[in-house]
Amino acid sequence: MLEFFKALLRSKKVAALVGGILAVVLRELLGLDEATIELIVNLILGYFVAQGAVDVALVMKEFKDK
């Protein structure tokens, strides 16, 4: 179980998720406007979509190579 949490802490996806959550939660404290929060969230969503596409491409490549 400890290894699982260590792997999560090293994950870029988890870091992006935590960053997005923090941006939304702390918007009042930081004084960020809605457009800035939307930009941050859209950037994070774009990262997830792009990473998902890369993951699918790698799986397809492995499947094709077999």
Helices and strands as residue ranges (DSSP letters): H 2-10, H 12-25, H 27-30, H 34-65
